C-alpha cells in the first residue's frame, strides 16, 4: 500500500472506532451508566488491529501475531471488567462526573466528547503498533519480535493473575474491609497497570521489526503515562489512601509499579 492509502486506512480506523463508541454512548444514556466505556476500552484498542488486518496487504506472520495477541488481551480484559462491573451501578468516578455536571442531560452532552470520543482517540493512538506493525511484512518473526512476544506474555500474566488473586481475596468474607497485599500485590501495588504497560511494550517490540513500526514508538510511553500519572495509578492511590488507613504503610513497603521484593 502507498503512504496515502495507509494514512487513509488509519484515519478510517479512527472514524469507525469513534462511531462504535458513539453507539455505546447512546446505550450509556439509556441505562444512565457512563462507566460502561471501561468495558469497551480493550475492544476499542483491538478494533483498529482487526480492521487493518482484513484491509491491509495481507496476513503475514507479524500481522497475524499482532492481531491475535491484542485480541486475546482485549477479550480477557473486557470479560473481566464486564463480570466485575455489570449489575453494580455506575462506577464512583463517573458518579462524581455526573454530580459535577448537575443532571443526566448535562452528563450526556459532556460525556460524548470528553469520555467516549476522547477514549476512542486515545485507544486508536495506543493501538498504532498493532496497526502500523502490519504493513510491509516479508518473512518470519525475528529476535526482537520474539522478545516482544515474551514481554507481552509476562504482561498478560501479571494482569490476569493479579485480577484473579484480587477477585479471590474479595470473595472471602473474612477479608471484607481489608487491603489486598498478597501474591503479586506484594511485589507491586498495581500488577494490572504494570501488566498493561508490559503488554503494549511487547506489542511495540513486535511492530518495530516492520518498516513502519518505529512510527508507533510513542505508544507504550503514552500508555505508561496514563497508567502512572493520569487515569491509573495516581487516581487509584488517592482513592485507596482514603479507604484504607494502612495504605500509607503499604506504599512504603511495596513498589508502586515495577515488581520488586517488598521492603521489610
Backbone torsions as a table, in degrees:
resi	resn	phi	psi	omega
1	UNK	NA	146.9	178.1
2	UNK	-77.6	162.1	177.1
3	UNK	-56.1	-37.5	179.1
4	UNK	-65.6	-41.9	179.6
5	UNK	-66.4	-38.8	178.4
6	UNK	-65.1	-44.8	178.7
7	UNK	-60.7	-43.4	179.3
8	UNK	-62.7	-40.4	179.4
9	UNK	-64.3	-44.6	-179.5
10	UNK	-62.5	-43.0	179.9
11	UNK	-67.5	-36.0	176.9
12	UNK	-67.1	-33.2	174.1
13	UNK	-59.4	-43.6	179.0
14	UNK	-61.9	-44.8	180.0
15	UNK	-61.0	-41.9	-179.6
16	UNK	-66.2	-42.6	178.4
17	UNK	-61.7	-44.0	179.1
18	UNK	-64.4	-36.8	177.8
19	UNK	-64.6	-43.0	179.8
20	UNK	-65.1	-39.7	179.6
21	UNK	-73.4	-26.9	173.1
22	UNK	-65.4	-40.9	176.0
23	UNK	-61.6	-40.1	178.1
24	UNK	-66.1	-34.6	176.6
25	UNK	-59.9	-41.5	176.9
26	UNK	-60.1	-39.2	177.3
27	UNK	-63.8	-42.6	-179.0
28	UNK	-61.6	-34.0	176.7
29	UNK	-66.9	-42.7	-178.0
30	UNK	-61.7	-43.1	-175.7
31	UNK	-98.8	-0.5	179.8
32	UNK	55.3	50.7	-179.2
33	UNK	-148.4	94.2	180.0
34	UNK	-74.4	-14.8	-176.6
35	UNK	-73.0	-4.1	174.6
36	UNK	-65.7	-14.9	175.7
37	UNK	-62.1	-28.4	179.8
38	UNK	-62.5	-40.2	179.4
39	UNK	-64.9	-31.8	-177.1
40	UNK	-82.6	-7.5	-175.1
41	UNK	-59.2	-50.4	179.9
42	UNK	-60.0	-52.9	177.3
43	UNK	-58.7	-32.9	178.6
44	UNK	-66.7	-30.8	176.9
45	UNK	-77.8	-31.2	-178.1
46	UNK	-84.0	-29.1	-175.8
47	UNK	-55.4	-44.1	179.0
48	UNK	-61.2	-32.6	177.9
49	UNK	-66.4	-44.7	179.4
50	UNK	-64.8	-41.4	179.1
51	UNK	-63.0	-39.9	178.9
52	UNK	-69.4	-42.3	-176.5
53	UNK	-56.7	-41.3	-176.0
54	UNK	-87.9	-4.0	-178.4
55	UNK	-124.7	-4.9	-177.7
56	UNK	-86.1	-163.6	-172.2
57	UNK	-64.5	-32.0	-176.3
58	UNK	162.8	165.6	-175.1
59	UNK	-88.7	74.4	175.3
60	UNK	-75.4	167.6	-175.6
61	UNK	-56.0	-41.7	-178.3
62	UNK	-65.9	-42.3	178.6
63	UNK	-61.7	-40.9	-179.3
64	UNK	-66.2	-43.5	-179.0
65	UNK	-65.6	-46.8	179.3
66	UNK	-58.7	-46.2	-177.4
67	UNK	-67.2	-41.0	179.3
68	UNK	-64.5	-48.6	-176.0
69	UNK	-63.8	-46.4	-178.3
70	UNK	-67.5	-30.4	177.6
71	UNK	-69.2	-41.4	176.9
72	UNK	-61.3	-45.9	179.0
73	UNK	-60.1	-46.3	-177.2
74	UNK	-65.3	-43.5	-178.9
75	UNK	-65.4	-42.2	178.6
76	UNK	-63.0	-46.1	-178.1
77	UNK	-64.5	-45.2	-179.7
78	UNK	-63.1	-42.1	180.0
79	UNK	-64.6	-42.3	179.6
80	UNK	-63.8	-46.8	-178.3
81	UNK	-68.1	-36.5	177.8
82	UNK	-64.0	-44.9	179.8
83	UNK	-64.3	-35.9	-177.2
84	UNK	-78.9	-36.9	-168.7
85	UNK	-99.6	-37.8	-173.2
86	UNK	-64.0	134.4	179.9
87	UNK	88.5	-0.4	-178.3
88	UNK	-111.5	11.5	178.9
89	UNK	81.7	177.3	-177.3
90	UNK	-71.5	136.6	178.5
91	UNK	-57.6	146.5	-175.6
92	UNK	-56.8	-33.6	179.7
93	UNK	-62.3	-41.7	-178.8
94	UNK	-78.9	-27.3	173.3
95	UNK	-61.6	-41.5	179.1
96	UNK	-66.7	-38.1	174.8
97	UNK	-61.5	-42.6	-179.6
98	UNK	-63.4	-43.1	178.0
99	UNK	-62.8	-39.4	179.6
100	UNK	-65.4	-32.7	-179.8
101	UNK	-78.1	-24.7	172.8
102	UNK	94.3	-18.7	179.4
103	UNK	-162.0	162.0	178.6
104	UNK	-64.6	-37.4	-179.8
105	UNK	-64.9	-43.1	179.3
106	UNK	-66.3	-38.4	177.7
107	UNK	-63.4	-39.4	179.3
108	UNK	-61.8	-46.8	-179.8
109	UNK	-64.6	-39.3	-176.1
110	UNK	-73.6	-39.8	-171.1
111	UNK	-74.3	-24.9	-178.9
112	UNK	-60.4	-56.2	-179.7
113	UNK	-77.9	-33.9	-169.9
114	UNK	-92.5	-14.8	177.4
115	UNK	-116.5	-60.9	-172.3
116	UNK	-74.4	-51.7	179.6
117	UNK	-68.7	-39.0	179.5
118	UNK	-61.0	-45.8	179.2
119	UNK	-67.2	-30.7	175.9
120	UNK	-63.9	-44.2	178.7
121	UNK	-64.5	-43.7	179.8
122	UNK	-63.7	-44.0	179.2
123	UNK	-60.8	-41.7	178.9
124	UNK	-63.0	-42.2	-179.8
125	UNK	-68.1	-45.5	179.1
126	UNK	-58.3	-34.0	-175.7
127	UNK	-83.7	5.7	180.0
128	UNK	-55.7	-37.6	177.7
129	UNK	-58.3	-38.9	-177.8
130	UNK	-83.3	-4.9	171.4
131	UNK	-96.8	-59.5	-176.5
132	UNK	-66.2	-29.7	-179.7
133	UNK	-67.0	-11.0	-177.7
134	UNK	-88.8	-7.7	-176.6
135	UNK	-94.7	141.3	172.7
136	UNK	77.7	21.2	179.8
137	UNK	-70.5	141.5	-178.6
138	UNK	-149.4	30.3	179.1
139	UNK	167.0	-171.1	-177.7
140	UNK	-72.0	164.4	177.1
141	UNK	-68.2	143.6	178.0
142	UNK	-99.4	-170.4	-175.7
143	UNK	-61.8	-42.4	-179.0
144	UNK	-63.5	-42.3	179.9
145	UNK	-64.5	-42.3	179.0
146	UNK	-66.9	-33.9	173.0
147	UNK	-62.6	-38.7	176.7
148	UNK	-62.9	-40.4	177.3
149	UNK	-61.1	-42.0	179.9
150	UNK	-64.0	-43.6	178.9
151	UNK	-64.1	-40.6	177.4
152	UNK	-59.1	-46.6	-178.6
153	UNK	-62.2	-41.3	177.2
154	UNK	-61.0	-46.0	-179.8
155	UNK	-62.9	-45.5	-179.8
156	UNK	-63.2	-38.1	178.7
157	UNK	-64.0	-42.8	178.3
158	UNK	-62.1	-42.6	178.1
159	UNK	-63.0	-53.9	-173.2
160	UNK	-66.4	-46.6	-178.8
161	UNK	-68.1	-41.8	178.8
162	UNK	-60.9	-45.4	178.4
163	UNK	-62.9	-41.8	179.8
164	UNK	-64.8	-43.0	179.3
165	UNK	-63.0	-41.0	179.5
166	UNK	-66.2	-40.4	178.7
167	UNK	-62.5	-44.6	178.8
168	UNK	-64.0	-38.5	179.4
169	UNK	-63.1	-46.3	-178.7
170	UNK	-70.5	-25.8	-179.0
171	UNK	-72.5	-17.2	179.8
172	UNK	-85.6	115.8	-179.1
173	UNK	-56.4	-27.3	-179.4
174	UNK	-66.7	-18.2	-177.9
175	UNK	-96.7	5.2	-177.8
176	UNK	-58.6	127.9	-179.9
177	UNK	80.7	1.5	-179.6
178	UNK	-98.5	158.9	179.3
179	UNK	-92.2	133.1	178.0
180	UNK	-75.5	118.8	-179.1
181	UNK	-134.9	17.3	-175.2
182	UNK	-111.0	173.6	178.1
183	UNK	60.8	-136.8	178.1
184	UNK	-63.5	-23.4	-179.8
185	UNK	-72.5	-8.0	172.9
186	UNK	-89.3	-11.1	180.0
187	UNK	-101.9	-31.6	177.6
188	UNK	-150.2	142.5	-179.9
189	UNK	-71.5	-13.3	-176.9
190	UNK	-140.5	70.7	179.4
191	UNK	-61.9	-29.7	179.4
192	UNK	-72.0	-39.8	178.5
193	UNK	-70.4	-41.2	174.6
194	UNK	-60.2	-42.2	179.3
195	UNK	-60.6	-43.5	177.7
196	UNK	-57.8	-46.4	-179.7
197	UNK	-62.4	-40.9	179.4
198	UNK	-66.9	-39.7	178.2
199	UNK	-56.5	-48.8	-176.0
200	UNK	-77.9	-24.8	170.9
201	UNK	-66.6	-43.0	178.4
202	UNK	-62.9	-44.1	178.7
203	UNK	-62.7	-36.9	178.9
204	UNK	-67.6	-38.6	176.8
205	UNK	-61.1	-40.3	176.9
206	UNK	-62.4	-43.2	-178.5
207	UNK	-66.2	-29.7	-175.4
208	UNK	-63.8	-20.2	177.2
209	UNK	-74.4	-14.9	177.3
210	UNK	-86.8	159.9	-176.9
211	UNK	-65.4	-22.6	-179.7
212	UNK	-106.7	-0.6	-175.2
213	UNK	-60.0	-32.8	-177.9
214	UNK	-59.9	-29.7	-178.2
215	UNK	-69.9	-8.8	178.4
216	UNK	-104.4	10.9	-172.6
217	UNK	-62.0	-25.4	-178.1
218	UNK	-76.1	-17.6	-173.8
219	UNK	-54.6	-54.2	-177.8
220	UNK	-66.3	-28.0	177.7
221	UNK	-70.0	-40.0	176.4
222	UNK	-65.7	-42.9	177.1
223	UNK	-58.6	-46.8	-179.9
224	UNK	-62.8	-37.8	178.4
225	UNK	-60.6	-47.2	178.9
226	UNK	-65.1	-42.0	-177.3
227	UNK	-66.1	-35.4	-173.7
228	UNK	-95.4	-42.1	-168.7
229	UNK	-107.2	-22.0	-169.2
230	UNK	-115.5	-80.6	-170.5
231	UNK	-100.3	-6.2	-175.0
232	UNK	-104.9	-102.0	-173.3
233	UNK	-55.8	-46.9	-175.5
234	UNK	-60.5	-47.4	-179.6
235	UNK	-67.7	-44.7	-178.8
236	UNK	-60.9	-41.9	-176.9
237	UNK	-69.0	-32.7	175.9
238	UNK	-63.9	-41.8	179.3
239	UNK	-68.7	-41.4	-177.9
240	UNK	-67.6	-37.0	179.7
241	UNK	-64.3	-33.0	177.6
242	UNK	-75.3	-31.7	-174.5
243	UNK	-83.6	-35.5	-174.7
244	UNK	-121.1	115.0	178.7
245	UNK	-60.4	-28.4	-177.7
246	UNK	-83.4	3.8	-174.8
247	UNK	-66.9	-32.1	179.2
248	UNK	-62.0	-40.3	177.4
249	UNK	-66.9	-39.5	177.3
250	UNK	-61.3	-42.5	177.6
251	UNK	-60.9	-38.0	-177.5
252	UNK	-70.7	-27.2	-174.6
253	UNK	-96.2	-31.1	-168.7
254	UNK	-116.5	138.1	-179.6
255	UNK	-55.9	143.5	-177.9
256	UNK	-82.0	-14.5	-177.9
257	UNK	-149.4	-69.2	-177.8
258	UNK	-72.8	133.0	-179.2
259	UNK	-62.1	129.0	178.9
260	UNK	-148.3	155.9	175.1
261	UNK	-60.6	139.9	-178.9
262	UNK	-68.2	152.1	176.1
263	UNK	-76.6	145.1	-179.2
264	UNK	-81.2	NA	NA
